[in-house]
Amino acid sequence: MGVGLNFLIPGGPLKGNRFAVEGLFPVYQHVDGPQLEQDWMVTAGWQYAF
């Protein structure tokens, strides 16, 4: 399950840039073997549209 935010810069010197941050955490895990469990994860990104 994840929760995220997107920020679009509409004007100024960063016009056309989009910044995104998302936090993810597992709802259910069943590992069998050498897999590692995942506690949480954060993803960040930067996009530029011209």
Residue pairs with C-beta under 8 A, 6 or more apart in sequence:
1 24
1 25
1 26
1 27
2 22
2 23
2 24
2 25
3 22
3 23
4 20
4 21
4 22
4 23
4 43
5 20
5 21
5 22
6 18
6 19
6 20
7 18
7 19
7 20
8 17
8 18
9 15
9 16
9 17
9 18
9 19
16 48
16 49
16 50
17 46
17 47
17 48
18 46
18 47
18 48
18 49
19 44
19 45
19 46
20 43
20 44
20 45
20 46
20 47
21 42
21 43
21 44
21 45
22 42
22 43
22 44
23 40
23 41
23 42
24 40
24 41
24 42
24 43
25 39
25 40
25 41
26 37
26 38
26 39
29 37
29 38
31 37
